[in-house]
Amino acid sequence: MSGAEAALFTAILPVSALVLAALWLGDCISAAQIAGALCVLGVVALASRGESGSKRPERPSRALGL
C-alpha cells in the first residue's frame, strides 16, 4: 500500500466509525455529522480520482517543437 492509499484509507476511518456507532450502539446521527461525512467522502473521491492522472502536462513549447 502506498502512502497516498494509506492517507485516503485513514481519512475514511471517522466516517466508518460514525456508521458503526449508529448501527451497533444506536447513536443518532446529526445533520452536521452527515454533512461532515459527505465532505470527507467527496474529498477522498476527488483525491483518489486525481491520483491516477497526477503526471505533469508537457510544456507547451516542447509540444509545439520550439
N, CA, C and O atoms as a CHARMM CRD file, in Angstrom:
* protein
*
  264
    1    1 MET  N      0.85500  -1.16400   0.00000 PROA 1      0.00000
    2    1 MET  CA     0.00000   0.00000   0.00000 PROA 1      0.00000
    3    1 MET  C      0.90800   1.23600   0.00000 PROA 1      0.00000
    4    1 MET  O      1.83700   1.34000   0.80100 PROA 1      0.00000
    5    2 SER  N      0.62600   2.14600  -0.89300 PROA 2      0.00000
    6    2 SER  CA     1.43200   3.36400  -0.96900 PROA 2      0.00000
    7    2 SER  C      0.99600   4.34700   0.11300 PROA 2      0.00000
    8    2 SER  O     -0.02600   4.15900   0.77400 PROA 2      0.00000
    9    3 GLY  N      1.78300   5.38200   0.27400 PROA 3      0.00000
   10    3 GLY  CA     1.45900   6.40000   1.25700 PROA 3      0.00000
   11    3 GLY  C      0.16600   7.12200   0.93400 PROA 3      0.00000
   12    3 GLY  O     -0.60500   7.46000   1.83100 PROA 3      0.00000
   13    4 ALA  N     -0.07200   7.35900  -0.35200 PROA 4      0.00000
   14    4 ALA  CA    -1.30200   8.03600  -0.76400 PROA 4      0.00000
   15    4 ALA  C     -2.52900   7.17800  -0.45900 PROA 4      0.00000
   16    4 ALA  O     -3.55100   7.68900  -0.00100 PROA 4      0.00000
   17    5 GLU  N     -2.42600   5.88000  -0.71300 PROA 5      0.00000
   18    5 GLU  CA    -3.54500   4.98200  -0.41400 PROA 5      0.00000
   19    5 GLU  C     -3.79500   4.91100   1.08200 PROA 5      0.00000
   20    5 GLU  O     -4.94600   4.87400   1.51900 PROA 5      0.00000
   21    6 ALA  N     -2.72400   4.89300   1.87200 PROA 6      0.00000
   22    6 ALA  CA    -2.87200   4.85800   3.32600 PROA 6      0.00000
   23    6 ALA  C     -3.53300   6.12800   3.83600 PROA 6      0.00000
   24    6 ALA  O     -4.35500   6.07600   4.75000 PROA 6      0.00000
   25    7 ALA  N     -3.18200   7.26600   3.25400 PROA 7      0.00000
   26    7 ALA  CA    -3.79100   8.53200   3.67100 PROA 7      0.00000
   27    7 ALA  C     -5.28200   8.55800   3.35300 PROA 7      0.00000
   28    7 ALA  O     -6.08300   9.02700   4.16100 PROA 7      0.00000
   29    8 LEU  N     -5.65400   8.05500   2.17700 PROA 8      0.00000
   30    8 LEU  CA    -7.07300   8.01400   1.82100 PROA 8      0.00000
   31    8 LEU  C     -7.84700   7.07600   2.73400 PROA 8      0.00000
   32    8 LEU  O     -8.96400   7.38000   3.15400 PROA 8      0.00000
   33    9 PHE  N     -7.24200   5.93300   3.03600 PROA 9      0.00000
   34    9 PHE  CA    -7.89300   4.98600   3.95100 PROA 9      0.00000
   35    9 PHE  C     -8.06900   5.60700   5.33200 PROA 9      0.00000
   36    9 PHE  O     -9.11800   5.44900   5.95400 PROA 9      0.00000
   37   10 THR  N     -7.05900   6.30700   5.80800 PROA 10     0.00000
   38   10 THR  CA    -7.12200   6.94200   7.12200 PROA 10     0.00000
   39   10 THR  C     -8.18500   8.03200   7.15900 PROA 10     0.00000
   40   10 THR  O     -8.82100   8.24200   8.19200 PROA 10     0.00000
   41   11 ALA  N     -8.38200   8.72400   6.04800 PROA 11     0.00000
   42   11 ALA  CA    -9.38800   9.78500   6.00200 PROA 11     0.00000
   43   11 ALA  C    -10.80100   9.22900   6.12100 PROA 11     0.00000
   44   11 ALA  O    -11.70400   9.92600   6.58500 PROA 11     0.00000
   45   12 ILE  N    -10.99900   7.99300   5.71100 PROA 12     0.00000
   46   12 ILE  CA   -12.33400   7.38500   5.74300 PROA 12     0.00000
   47   12 ILE  C    -12.67500   6.81000   7.12300 PROA 12     0.00000
   48   12 ILE  O    -13.84500   6.54700   7.40200 PROA 12     0.00000
   49   13 LEU  N    -11.69800   6.61600   7.97000 PROA 13     0.00000
   50   13 LEU  CA   -11.94400   5.98100   9.26800 PROA 13     0.00000
   51   13 LEU  C    -12.99400   6.70200  10.12500 PROA 13     0.00000
   52   13 LEU  O    -13.84000   6.02100  10.70300 PROA 13     0.00000
   53   14 PRO  N    -12.99200   8.03000  10.24100 PROA 14     0.00000
   54   14 PRO  CA   -14.05000   8.65500  11.04900 PROA 14     0.00000
   55   14 PRO  C    -15.45500   8.42600  10.49200 PROA 14     0.00000
   56   14 PRO  O    -16.41700   8.31900  11.25300 PROA 14     0.00000
   57   15 VAL  N    -15.57000   8.35300   9.18500 PROA 15     0.00000
   58   15 VAL  CA   -16.87600   8.09900   8.57500 PROA 15     0.00000
   59   15 VAL  C    -17.33400   6.68400   8.90400 PROA 15     0.00000
   60   15 VAL  O    -18.50200   6.47000   9.23200 PROA 15     0.00000
   61   16 SER  N    -16.43100   5.72600   8.82100 PROA 16     0.00000
   62   16 SER  CA   -16.81200   4.35400   9.15200 PROA 16     0.00000
   63   16 SER  C    -17.13700   4.22100  10.64100 PROA 16     0.00000
   64   16 SER  O    -18.02500   3.45500  11.01400 PROA 16     0.00000
   65   17 ALA  N    -16.43000   4.95500  11.48400 PROA 17     0.00000
   66   17 ALA  CA   -16.73800   4.93100  12.91900 PROA 17     0.00000
   67   17 ALA  C    -18.12400   5.50800  13.17800 PROA 17     0.00000
   68   17 ALA  O    -18.85000   5.01600  14.04200 PROA 17     0.00000
   69   18 LEU  N    -18.49300   6.54100  12.44100 PROA 18     0.00000
   70   18 LEU  CA   -19.82200   7.13600  12.57200 PROA 18     0.00000
   71   18 LEU  C    -20.90800   6.12800  12.21200 PROA 18     0.00000
   72   18 LEU  O    -21.90200   5.98900  12.92400 PROA 18     0.00000
   73   19 VAL  N    -20.70600   5.43300  11.10500 PROA 19     0.00000
   74   19 VAL  CA   -21.69000   4.44600  10.64900 PROA 19     0.00000
   75   19 VAL  C    -21.78500   3.27300  11.63000 PROA 19     0.00000
   76   19 VAL  O    -22.88100   2.83000  11.97500 PROA 19     0.00000
   77   20 LEU  N    -20.63600   2.78200  12.07000 PROA 20     0.00000
   78   20 LEU  CA   -20.64700   1.65600  13.00600 PROA 20     0.00000
   79   20 LEU  C    -21.27700   2.04100  14.34400 PROA 20     0.00000
   80   20 LEU  O    -21.98900   1.23700  14.94500 PROA 20     0.00000
   81   21 ALA  N    -21.02400   3.25600  14.81300 PROA 21     0.00000
   82   21 ALA  CA   -21.63600   3.70100  16.07100 PROA 21     0.00000
   83   21 ALA  C    -23.15200   3.78400  15.93700 PROA 21     0.00000
   84   21 ALA  O    -23.88500   3.47100  16.87500 PROA 21     0.00000
   85   22 ALA  N    -23.61300   4.20500  14.77300 PROA 22     0.00000
   86   22 ALA  CA   -25.05700   4.27800  14.56700 PROA 22     0.00000
   87   22 ALA  C    -25.67500   2.88200  14.50800 PROA 22     0.00000
   88   22 ALA  O    -26.75800   2.65100  15.04600 PROA 22     0.00000
   89   23 LEU  N    -24.97900   1.95400  13.85000 PROA 23     0.00000
   90   23 LEU  CA   -25.52800   0.60300  13.70100 PROA 23     0.00000
   91   23 LEU  C    -25.42700  -0.21300  14.98600 PROA 23     0.00000
   92   23 LEU  O    -26.40600  -0.83200  15.40200 PROA 23     0.00000
   93   24 TRP  N    -24.25700  -0.22000  15.61700 PROA 24     0.00000
   94   24 TRP  CA   -24.05500  -1.06100  16.80000 PROA 24     0.00000
   95   24 TRP  C    -24.60100  -0.45000  18.07000 PROA 24     0.00000
   96   24 TRP  O    -25.23700  -1.13400  18.87200 PROA 24     0.00000
   97   25 LEU  N    -24.35400   0.83700  18.25800 PROA 25     0.00000
   98   25 LEU  CA   -24.69900   1.46900  19.52400 PROA 25     0.00000
   99   25 LEU  C    -26.02700   2.21000  19.49100 PROA 25     0.00000
  100   25 LEU  O    -26.53800   2.62800  20.53000 PROA 25     0.00000
  101   26 GLY  N    -26.58300   2.37200  18.29700 PROA 26     0.00000
  102   26 GLY  CA   -27.84100   3.07800  18.17300 PROA 26     0.00000
  103   26 GLY  C    -27.71500   4.58600  18.31300 PROA 26     0.00000
  104   26 GLY  O    -28.69800   5.26600  18.60500 PROA 26     0.00000
  105   27 ASP  N    -26.51300   5.11500  18.10700 PROA 27     0.00000
  106   27 ASP  CA   -26.31700   6.56600  18.19500 PROA 27     0.00000
  107   27 ASP  C    -27.10600   7.27900  17.11300 PROA 27     0.00000
  108   27 ASP  O    -27.26400   6.77600  16.00000 PROA 27     0.00000
  109   28 CYS  N    -27.59200   8.44500  17.45600 PROA 28     0.00000
  110   28 CYS  CA   -28.28400   9.28200  16.48100 PROA 28     0.00000
  111   28 CYS  C    -27.25100  10.08900  15.69900 PROA 28     0.00000
  112   28 CYS  O    -26.30400  10.62600  16.27300 PROA 28     0.00000
  113   29 ILE  N    -27.44200  10.16400  14.41000 PROA 29     0.00000
  114   29 ILE  CA   -26.52800  10.91500  13.55400 PROA 29     0.00000
  115   29 ILE  C    -27.16600  12.27000  13.26200 PROA 29     0.00000
  116   29 ILE  O    -28.30600  12.34800  12.80300 PROA 29     0.00000
  117   30 SER  N    -26.41800  13.32700  13.53500 PROA 30     0.00000
  118   30 SER  CA   -26.94100  14.67700  13.31200 PROA 30     0.00000
  119   30 SER  C    -26.69100  15.11600  11.87000 PROA 30     0.00000
  120   30 SER  O    -25.93500  14.48800  11.13000 PROA 30     0.00000
  121   31 ALA  N    -27.34000  16.19900  11.50100 PROA 31     0.00000
  122   31 ALA  CA   -27.16600  16.75100  10.15700 PROA 31     0.00000
  123   31 ALA  C    -25.72900  17.21600   9.94600 PROA 31     0.00000
  124   31 ALA  O    -25.19000  17.08700   8.84700 PROA 31     0.00000
  125   32 ALA  N    -25.11100  17.75300  10.98700 PROA 32     0.00000
  126   32 ALA  CA   -23.71700  18.20100  10.88000 PROA 32     0.00000
  127   32 ALA  C    -22.78000  17.01500  10.63700 PROA 32     0.00000
  128   32 ALA  O    -21.81800  17.13400   9.87900 PROA 32     0.00000
  129   33 GLN  N    -23.05200  15.88900  11.26600 PROA 33     0.00000
  130   33 GLN  CA   -22.23100  14.70000  11.05400 PROA 33     0.00000
  131   33 GLN  C    -22.39800  14.16200   9.63600 PROA 33     0.00000
  132   33 GLN  O    -21.42900  13.71800   9.02000 PROA 33     0.00000
  133   34 ILE  N    -23.61200  14.20000   9.12400 PROA 34     0.00000
  134   34 ILE  CA   -23.85100  13.76000   7.74700 PROA 34     0.00000
  135   34 ILE  C    -23.13400  14.68400   6.77500 PROA 34     0.00000
  136   34 ILE  O    -22.51800  14.22600   5.81300 PROA 34     0.00000
  137   35 ALA  N    -23.21500  15.98800   7.02900 PROA 35     0.00000
  138   35 ALA  CA   -22.53400  16.95200   6.16300 PROA 35     0.00000
  139   35 ALA  C    -21.02300  16.74300   6.20600 PROA 35     0.00000
  140   35 ALA  O    -20.36100  16.79600   5.17000 PROA 35     0.00000
  141   36 GLY  N    -20.48400  16.50800   7.37900 PROA 36     0.00000
  142   36 GLY  CA   -19.05300  16.25500   7.51500 PROA 36     0.00000
  143   36 GLY  C    -18.62800  14.98600   6.80500 PROA 36     0.00000
  144   36 GLY  O    -17.58700  14.95100   6.15000 PROA 36     0.00000
  145   37 ALA  N    -19.43900  13.93500   6.93600 PROA 37     0.00000
  146   37 ALA  CA   -19.12700  12.67200   6.26700 PROA 37     0.00000
  147   37 ALA  C    -19.15800  12.83200   4.74800 PROA 37     0.00000
  148   37 ALA  O    -18.31600  12.27700   4.04300 PROA 37     0.00000
  149   38 LEU  N    -20.13000  13.59000   4.25100 PROA 38     0.00000
  150   38 LEU  CA   -20.19900  13.83200   2.81100 PROA 38     0.00000
  151   38 LEU  C    -18.99800  14.64000   2.31700 PROA 38     0.00000
  152   38 LEU  O    -18.48300  14.39200   1.22700 PROA 38     0.00000
  153   39 CYS  N    -18.56200  15.59600   3.11500 PROA 39     0.00000
  154   39 CYS  CA   -17.36200  16.37000   2.75100 PROA 39     0.00000
  155   39 CYS  C    -16.13200  15.46500   2.68700 PROA 39     0.00000
  156   39 CYS  O    -15.34700  15.53100   1.74200 PROA 39     0.00000
  157   40 VAL  N    -15.98000  14.62800   3.69800 PROA 40     0.00000
  158   40 VAL  CA   -14.83200  13.71600   3.72500 PROA 40     0.00000
  159   40 VAL  C    -14.86700  12.77200   2.52700 PROA 40     0.00000
  160   40 VAL  O    -13.85300  12.58200   1.85600 PROA 40     0.00000
  161   41 LEU  N    -16.02200  12.18400   2.26000 PROA 41     0.00000
  162   41 LEU  CA   -16.13000  11.25200   1.13400 PROA 41     0.00000
  163   41 LEU  C    -15.89900  11.96200  -0.20400 PROA 41     0.00000
  164   41 LEU  O    -15.31800  11.38900  -1.12500 PROA 41     0.00000
  165   42 GLY  N    -16.35700  13.20900  -0.30300 PROA 42     0.00000
  166   42 GLY  CA   -16.12700  13.97000  -1.52600 PROA 42     0.00000
  167   42 GLY  C    -14.65900  14.25800  -1.75300 PROA 42     0.00000
  168   42 GLY  O    -14.15900  14.13400  -2.87100 PROA 42     0.00000
  169   43 VAL  N    -13.97200  14.64000  -0.69700 PROA 43     0.00000
  170   43 VAL  CA   -12.53400  14.91500  -0.81600 PROA 43     0.00000
  171   43 VAL  C    -11.77300  13.64000  -1.15200 PROA 43     0.00000
  172   43 VAL  O    -10.85700  13.66200  -1.97400 PROA 43     0.00000
  173   44 VAL  N    -12.13900  12.54500  -0.53000 PROA 44     0.00000
  174   44 VAL  CA   -11.47100  11.27200  -0.82300 PROA 44     0.00000
  175   44 VAL  C    -11.72200  10.86300  -2.27700 PROA 44     0.00000
  176   44 VAL  O    -10.81600  10.36300  -2.94300 PROA 44     0.00000
  177   45 ALA  N    -12.93700  11.07000  -2.76800 PROA 45     0.00000
  178   45 ALA  CA   -13.24600  10.73800  -4.16000 PROA 45     0.00000
  179   45 ALA  C    -12.42600  11.60100  -5.11500 PROA 45     0.00000
  180   45 ALA  O    -11.88200  11.09900  -6.09900 PROA 45     0.00000
  181   46 LEU  N    -12.33700  12.88700  -4.82600 PROA 46     0.00000
  182   46 LEU  CA   -11.53700  13.77300  -5.67800 PROA 46     0.00000
  183   46 LEU  C    -10.05900  13.41600  -5.62400 PROA 46     0.00000
  184   46 LEU  O     -9.37800  13.41600  -6.65000 PROA 46     0.00000
  185   47 ALA  N     -9.56800  13.11600  -4.44400 PROA 47     0.00000
  186   47 ALA  CA    -8.14700  12.78800  -4.29900 PROA 47     0.00000
  187   47 ALA  C     -7.80700  11.46500  -4.98200 PROA 47     0.00000
  188   47 ALA  O     -6.75000  11.33900  -5.60000 PROA 47     0.00000
  189   48 SER  N     -8.68600  10.49400  -4.87500 PROA 48     0.00000
  190   48 SER  CA    -8.39000   9.20100  -5.49400 PROA 48     0.00000
  191   48 SER  C     -8.52000   9.27600  -7.01300 PROA 48     0.00000
  192   48 SER  O     -7.82200   8.56200  -7.73300 PROA 48     0.00000
  193   49 ARG  N     -9.39900  10.12700  -7.49600 PROA 49     0.00000
  194   49 ARG  CA    -9.53500  10.29700  -8.94200 PROA 49     0.00000
  195   49 ARG  C     -8.33700  11.04000  -9.51400 PROA 49     0.00000
  196   49 ARG  O     -7.86900  10.71300 -10.60500 PROA 49     0.00000
  197   50 GLY  N     -7.84400  12.01900  -8.80200 PROA 50     0.00000
  198   50 GLY  CA    -6.70800  12.80100  -9.27100 PROA 50     0.00000
  199   50 GLY  C     -5.39100  12.08100  -9.13800 PROA 50     0.00000
  200   50 GLY  O     -4.40500  12.48400  -9.75600 PROA 50     0.00000
  201   51 GLU  N     -5.34500  11.02400  -8.34700 PROA 51     0.00000
  202   51 GLU  CA    -4.09900  10.30500  -8.11100 PROA 51     0.00000
  203   51 GLU  C     -3.57700   9.63500  -9.37400 PROA 51     0.00000
  204   51 GLU  O     -2.36900   9.62800  -9.61300 PROA 51     0.00000
  205   52 SER  N     -4.45800   9.07900 -10.17600 PROA 52     0.00000
  206   52 SER  CA    -4.00400   8.35100 -11.36700 PROA 52     0.00000
  207   52 SER  C     -3.54400   9.29700 -12.46200 PROA 52     0.00000
  208   52 SER  O     -2.69300   8.92900 -13.27200 PROA 52     0.00000
  209   53 GLY  N     -4.07700  10.48600 -12.50600 PROA 53     0.00000
  210   53 GLY  CA    -3.68500  11.42800 -13.55100 PROA 53     0.00000
  211   53 GLY  C     -2.81600  12.55200 -13.03100 PROA 53     0.00000
  212   53 GLY  O     -2.97600  13.70100 -13.44100 PROA 53     0.00000
  213   54 SER  N     -1.89800  12.23600 -12.13200 PROA 54     0.00000
  214   54 SER  CA    -1.11700  13.28400 -11.49600 PROA 54     0.00000
  215   54 SER  C      0.15600  13.63800 -12.25700 PROA 54     0.00000
  216   54 SER  O      0.97300  14.40800 -11.75200 PROA 54     0.00000
  217   55 LYS  N      0.34400  13.10200 -13.44500 PROA 55     0.00000
  218   55 LYS  CA     1.53400  13.43900 -14.21200 PROA 55     0.00000
  219   55 LYS  C      1.44800  14.88200 -14.68900 PROA 55     0.00000
  220   55 LYS  O      0.37400  15.36700 -15.04500 PROA 55     0.00000
  221   56 ARG  N      2.57600  15.55100 -14.69000 PROA 56     0.00000
  222   56 ARG  CA     2.60000  16.93100 -15.14400 PROA 56     0.00000
  223   56 ARG  C      2.44100  16.96800 -16.65200 PROA 56     0.00000
  224   56 ARG  O      3.02500  16.14900 -17.36000 PROA 56     0.00000
  225   57 PRO  N      1.65300  17.91300 -17.14700 PROA 57     0.00000
  226   57 PRO  CA     1.49800  18.01500 -18.60000 PROA 57     0.00000
  227   57 PRO  C      2.78700  18.50600 -19.24800 PROA 57     0.00000
  228   57 PRO  O      3.60500  19.18000 -18.62200 PROA 57     0.00000
  229   58 GLU  N      2.94100  18.15500 -20.49500 PROA 58     0.00000
  230   58 GLU  CA     4.12800  18.57600 -21.21900 PROA 58     0.00000
  231   58 GLU  C      4.08700  20.07900 -21.42900 PROA 58     0.00000
  232   58 GLU  O      3.02100  20.66200 -21.62700 PROA 58     0.00000
  233   59 ARG  N      5.25800  20.69900 -21.38400 PROA 59     0.00000
  234   59 ARG  CA     5.32300  22.14300 -21.57300 PROA 59     0.00000
  235   59 ARG  C      4.88500  22.49000 -22.98000 PROA 59     0.00000
  236   59 ARG  O      5.23800  21.77600 -23.91900 PROA 59     0.00000
  237   60 PRO  N      4.11800  23.57400 -23.16300 PROA 60     0.00000
  238   60 PRO  CA     3.60800  23.92700 -24.49100 PROA 60     0.00000
  239   60 PRO  C      4.72200  24.16100 -25.51400 PROA 60     0.00000
  240   60 PRO  O      4.54500  23.84600 -26.69100 PROA 60     0.00000
  241   61 SER  N      5.85300  24.70200 -25.09100 PROA 61     0.00000
  242   61 SER  CA     6.94000  24.95700 -26.04400 PROA 61     0.00000
  243   61 SER  C      7.49100  23.66300 -26.62100 PROA 61     0.00000
  244   61 SER  O      7.86500  23.61300 -27.79300 PROA 61     0.00000
  245   62 ARG  N      7.54400  22.61500 -25.80500 PROA 62     0.00000
  246   62 ARG  CA     8.02700  21.32100 -26.32400 PROA 62     0.00000
  247   62 ARG  C      6.99300  20.66000 -27.21700 PROA 62     0.00000
  248   62 ARG  O      7.34000  19.99900 -28.19600 PROA 62     0.00000
  249   63 ALA  N      5.73100  20.83700 -26.88100 PROA 63     0.00000
  250   63 ALA  CA     4.67200  20.25000 -27.69000 PROA 63     0.00000
  251   63 ALA  C      4.63700  20.88000 -29.07800 PROA 63     0.00000
  252   63 ALA  O      4.28800  20.21800 -30.05600 PROA 63     0.00000
  253   64 LEU  N      4.99700  22.14800 -29.16200 PROA 64     0.00000
  254   64 LEU  CA     4.98900  22.84800 -30.45000 PROA 64     0.00000
  255   64 LEU  C      6.30700  22.70100 -31.18800 PROA 64     0.00000
  256   64 LEU  O      6.44300  23.17800 -32.31400 PROA 64     0.00000
  257   65 GLY  N      7.27400  22.05000 -30.57200 PROA 65     0.00000
  258   65 GLY  CA     8.56200  21.85100 -31.21100 PROA 65     0.00000
  259   65 GLY  C      9.45600  23.07100 -31.14000 PROA 65     0.00000
  260   65 GLY  O     10.36900  23.20500 -31.95500 PROA 65     0.00000
  261   66 LEU  N      9.22600  23.94700 -30.20900 PROA 66     0.00000
  262   66 LEU  CA    10.03600  25.17000 -30.06700 PROA 66     0.00000
  263   66 LEU  C     11.19300  24.96200 -29.13600 PROA 66     0.00000
  264   66 LEU  O     11.97300  25.88600 -28.90500 PROA 66     0.00000
